[in-house]
Amino acid sequence: MKLFRCTVCGYVYEGETAPEVCPKCKVGAEKFEELSEEDAEKIYRSDRTNAIHMEIITLAEKMIALCKEGIEDNLDPKCVSAFTQAKDEAWTIKQRSKTELAGHMKLGKY
């Protein structure tokens, strides 16, 4: 299989030839370019890494929600402090993974 990128919207298509119409922006096959083996390999290799980052983001969001619940319960100041710190750390982890995904997109590794 080969990879083709739409030069209009950036959509990446996998197949033996470019699609007749871009599934995203609807331009014709002439607007697709075949990716080099090196660029295609980056995309294939990044699939798992991107999935890991998405899982980390999801887990961080769950942690933030749990921490907010603990903060609202307001059992005692030490618990509230621990939940607040954990919420802030989860936010940082979430943002770090989002930044990595944005970097991958910028480099065409998606």
PyMOL commands that set and color helices and strands:
alter all, ss='L'
color gray80, all
select helices_A, chain A and resi 29-31+37-73+77-106
alter helices_A, ss='H'
color red, helices_A
select strands_A, chain A and resi 2-6+12-15+32-34
alter strands_A, ss='S'
color yellow, strands_A
deselect
rebuild
show_as cartoon
